């Protein structure tokens, strides 16, 4: 069976790499024996992290897998509309900020602004803009 030039080059390259690898293994053994003579434990020595952006395989090892969170609907005693309407009835002339604060204290996500606008459009609340500042005051009808 005749060997082509490419296969001969490949065999020569593999031989050189094996010889280099053997040299490296001997060098590592020499380093390990030096550490042992000095009484140093290799496993307990801290490894310096490499600088720069981690390789893709390192990123996968370092970062925990991200689990998608399910956003579900909350279960509350009152609906959002009922809660806002009850708060405005109990606190006449309350501001948007006060309603939003109440909304968050109930453990609801987001803001009550959409609910306030919907109730004002339906005629259940009266909106009056605050002069010189952001927000509005609300009263129940």
Secondary structure, 3 states (H helix, E strand, C coil): CCCCHHHHHHHHHHHHHHHHHHHHHHHHHHHHHHHHHCCCCCCCCCCCCCCCCCCHHHHHHHCCCCCCCCCCCCCCCCCHHHHHHHHHHHCCCEEHHHHHHHHHHCCCCCCCHHHHHHHHHHCCEEEEECCCCCCEEEEEC
